[in-house]
């Protein structure tokens, strides 16, 4: 399905320029010749992105931006201001009014496309973010994986699962369970500092499942860091008595009381070094297979990671 750009500008020549720029892409360009027409269009069919000129008849760009940001139904639409005045004070004013980006005329067409795609991607991730961890959720994870697959870049996909989380959550309560999940999110976020310069993407699939993407060259070092980081923090989630025992007593899915080890992580790493990863579903299948293997291991001690070394 095509995404929609609304060009709010009274210059018809500018409308034609923008239409040509996005011709052949998955963006559909709609136009409005003044602020009133733009507001009517936005209210009836909210676009994915708004390219906004400041000087329009009937309703100016700044007034239109204020109305968009003041409407809860429309407030999250990314707005990129395009203006002939690129002075720093002008840009600061528009950002202060709620603009997401500012492009000066004349502009580079590739830069414009990049800014539009970036704004749309950030907005989708924000809307999809997990409300507990604020990390991108499932759709954003799939989109990022698809983007990297299409770009043909080296890819390592991490699937991170908290072992024995349900038993812990049942025994210690949802507040402590949520805290454990947020701690894992913080641990993963810290990778961006520990591996500065790496193109790392982090996501929260849901519940106690997380995802990350990076270059395969650093995959094992990252796997070790995640496992060691969690094992260092995990004892702090438990009472002194449970730490000393090394297990908790909780109910299994059948409702029967039994012993559960302290939480650890199962981390799978799927890469395209030896396999062709041409679809996100294939990554999910490989990750799920490796996760089952890790969880079936007997006498495991601590968190573990497994990098897939098989070839097609």
Helices and strands as residue ranges (DSSP letters): E 3-8, H 12-21, E 27-32, H 35-44, E 49-52, H 61-70, E 78-83, H 88-97, E 101-104, H 109-128, H 138-151, E 156-163, H 165-172, H 174-189, H 191-194, E 201-206, E 209-214, G 216-218, H 219-234, G 235-237, H 240-245, E 247-251, E 257-261, E 264-271, H 280-296, E 304-307
